[in-house]
Amino acid sequence: MSKFERYKKKTETYIDPHKHCKKCGEMIEEAFSYCSECYQTLKEKKKRKFFKRKKKET
């Protein structure tokens, strides 16, 4: 066995290019920042934070 064969990779597994969700760490596509579940919760939170102006008391 030569020294090059010794350090050769034993398995040839290909890992698809991916990213992990910023919130939960789930594996997602490269184009996204959040998984579909976390994105839905963020979207709902944004809707709830809508600012309403208070009426002035006279």
C-alpha positions in Angstrom: 0.0 0.0 0.0 1.5 3.3 -1.0 1.3 6.5 1.1 -1.2 8.0 -1.3 -3.6 5.1 -1.1 -3.5 5.2 2.7 -4.9 8.7 2.9 -7.4 8.4 0.1 -11.0 8.9 0.9 -12.7 5.6 1.7 -16.3 6.7 0.8 -17.4 9.1 -1.9 -20.5 10.8 -0.4 -21.7 14.0 -2.0 -23.4 16.6 0.3 -25.8 18.9 -1.5 -25.0 22.6 -1.0 -27.2 23.9 1.8 -27.6 26.3 4.6 -29.1 26.0 8.1 -32.1 27.9 9.4 -31.1 30.9 11.5 -33.7 30.1 14.2 -34.0 26.3 14.5 -30.9 25.0 12.6 -32.8 22.8 10.2 -31.1 22.1 6.8 -32.6 24.3 4.0 -31.8 25.4 0.5 -29.1 28.0 -0.1 -31.6 30.6 -1.4 -33.4 30.8 2.0 -32.5 32.1 5.4 -35.3 30.5 7.4 -37.2 27.2 7.1 -40.9 27.4 6.2 -42.1 26.9 9.8 -39.9 29.6 11.3 -40.7 32.0 8.4 -44.4 31.7 9.1 -43.9 32.5 12.8 -41.8 35.5 11.9 -44.4 36.7 9.4 -47.2 36.4 12.1 -45.1 38.4 14.6 -44.6 41.2 12.1 -48.3 41.5 11.6 -48.9 41.7 15.3 -46.4 44.5 15.8 -48.2 46.9 13.5 -48.2 50.3 15.2 -51.5 52.0 15.9 -51.5 55.7 16.9 -53.2 56.4 20.2 -56.0 59.1 20.3 -55.2 62.2 22.2 -57.2 62.7 25.3 -58.6 66.3 25.7 
